[in-house]
Amino acid sequence: MLPSLWSPFPHRCRRLRICLLAVLVVAIGAISPVGGIAEPSPPTSVSTATPPPSDRAATFLDEASTHRRNDDAPSPNAVPRQSGLLAAVLHYAIWILGSLAAIAIATLLWSSLLQRQVTQRTRQLQRELNERRQAETALRESEARFRDVTEAASDWIWEMNGNLRFTYLSERFYALTGIAPQHVLGRARWELAPGDLAGNPQKWRRHRQLLEQRQPFRDFVYQTRLSDAHGEGRYLKISGKPIHDAEGRFRGYRGTGTDITEQVKAEMALHESELRLRRIIDLVPHMIFAKDRYGHFLLANRATAAAYGMTIEALTNHSHRLVHGADEEVERMLADDLEVIESGVSKLIAEEAFTDHTGHTRTMQTIKIPFVEPGLNETAVLGVSIDITEQKHAKEEVARMRLYLRNIIDSMPSILIGVDPWGYITVLNQPAEEMSGLSWETAQGRFFGDVFPQLESQFEQVRQAIQLGRPIKTPRMTFDVGGELHYADVMVYPLMAESAGGAVIRMDDVTARVRIESMMVQTEKMLSVGGLAAGMAHEINNPLGVIMQGSQNILRRIDPDMPQNREAAAAIDADLHRINRYLAERGILHFLEGIREAGARAAKIVADMLSFSRRSESHFALVDLEEMLETVLRLAASDYDLKKKIRLQAHHHRTRLRPSAALDVLRQNGNRASDPEFAQERRPSHGRRRHAVADHRLAHPPRTGHRFARSD
Amino acid sequence: MSAWVLIVDDEEMIRENLKAYLEDEGWRVAAFEAVAPALRWLREGTLCQICIMDMRLPDMDGNTAIRALHQMYPEMEFLIHTGSSSYSLPDDLRALGLDDDRVYQKPLNDMAPLAAAARTLAAARETRP
């Protein structure tokens, strides 16, 4: 409704203004001939004047009131003329009142007119204002939208003038970088990044060349850090385009910027993390690598690169086939890789040969694990290879040593039975296996008393040995072996290692030793008897000598052929021949010869006995071997029955020997030669058994070894 | 005039048997049971070239007696007649010219070799200048 009411207002207003001005002229004209009190401004001047109607009305009223105030001032000479004056006053008053009324009416009309005009104008202004506000709002929204979009794509907007100095930076720049505007506006970009400029002059030179060539640029990254600013700088990424005016003149640059500090920091942290990881895997002495299904190295640590004689960089992305010299190994390894990749299951290769670039073959233990390579979406294989060459050697050495120790305990003539603290068998050596008739594996875990019933009584010793921590010996245990009495020394000693408690039962068959000891005792007895006999024999020699020499003298002195005998017989008238015949016929001469021979035989026996019993004597003398052997046989005849022939083959018949020792040796070997068990050990040679005898006690010098052979 | 043989032996019948045998062989024999009476007899001035010495004697052992007699009568030759089968000649006696052939073990089945040795020694002594 309002616009329709007010739409003609400008035309009607103009007419009203003219009417009001006419009324005012009439009113003023009516006043001016009577008094000439006032000289109001002609209405024409009013019409030409351009102040607003309200102002003009105010001025007019002000002037009227001024005149009235001047007229209201009392005059002392006017009293006589009061009536006239009164009339005049009334006249004037009426006139004035009429004028005033007219004026008032005109004013009211004017005022009303103005009121309406002001209202219209106000409404118009209000409308314009609203429109403008709407436009401004739209503009602001548009600007905000633009800014939001721009700042969404970046962080801030910047502008620089033709001198490449900043003229504008949006608020977010200050907020993000913390740099005050006065440090930025009017300065060039490189002045904001002195550190970066110094650190990367090439980058800045290229950037400035672009700017000087008025070229657009994108994603230029730099670190801003004012020389007087504290704290760490910010990493900014900017893009910009040159600005040209309508005439194409260069006016500067405008662009956007983004604070990528966090991104750069994240990247640096990532890089640092990667470096740390790289350092770690490079420090690992084992080979760490990753390969794709085609055998290309995706990752390799220093140990791996060193094994191939390459740098890490050179090895990475290279094919395994190209860098590894041993084709057979490569194919095997790649087959393993492929198996792991395709199965998706890790694989442990306990032992594999690996020939490095020097040609040295090592033994490796490798685990291969499938993994998905980021960015490739392909399964690759991660491998860790450990050089176990030394361990393998050590293991082999342990195995060898175990075998060796096993050999040692097996080769021991003693019976060894390892038992745990409860008497269950843990180990047997070979003699123990032979004794029990069970293998180690079979006997293992069985109670030793069940396997070796003859040792069952040793369980208490086992218990005590372990408890006391010292060996317990049971000497001369007796056993019945096939009806024969055997002796054994049994020692139980505890195992000292903490990890393997238990004990070892060691049994030594000392039957032979016991017998030898018994023989030794007997021999000692014999020696002492022999010593006694030697003393006795020496004393026997004298009476034997008397017997033998006496016999010889008797035989000589009855011999008729000796002149002395004949002379003595003649002196007493005896017939020596007859006496001699008598002695012969009665066998006396024979008896005397018998006495002499018996004496000689007794003397020989005594001499032989003495030579045997002389233990401490040790001297070398020339001996006749045949005679010595005869002596042996003579003596041995009392020990055993020598029905068989004994033949001597000697290289020397006389040699220097210790006769007593030689006799011992010959006699012992003679005994052995007659021993059926010993005889079985000999090898036949030329149809007869031979046995070579050489004894260190016998020979001096060594070449005097002799062969003693017996033919059956 | 036959030569003298000195016999020193503590066994009387040995002495007597040797004496009888050697006398039958033509020697003059002086037999003593110990060294001391033998020395006394020698000091009486009898020239004796051969001495048959036993080892085990009551007053001294035969080796010592030989050393002493050799010192006093360097011309005297010695034969050893011992019952000890373990006897071996000391080196110093070997140095005096004795050897194993001069040693005769008791009992002697035959006294002829001893008598022959005495004869040989006496003959050698006489031919020595």
Interface residues (C-beta under 8 A of the other chain):
Chain A: A537 H538 E539 N541 N542 L544 G545 V546 I547 M548 Q549 G550 Q552 N553 R556 R557 M562 Q564 R596 G599 A600 A603 V606 A607 L610 S611 R614 E617 H619
Chain B: E11 M13 I14 N17 L18 A20 Y21 D24 G83 S84 S85 S86 S88 Q105 K106 P107 L108 N109 D110 M111
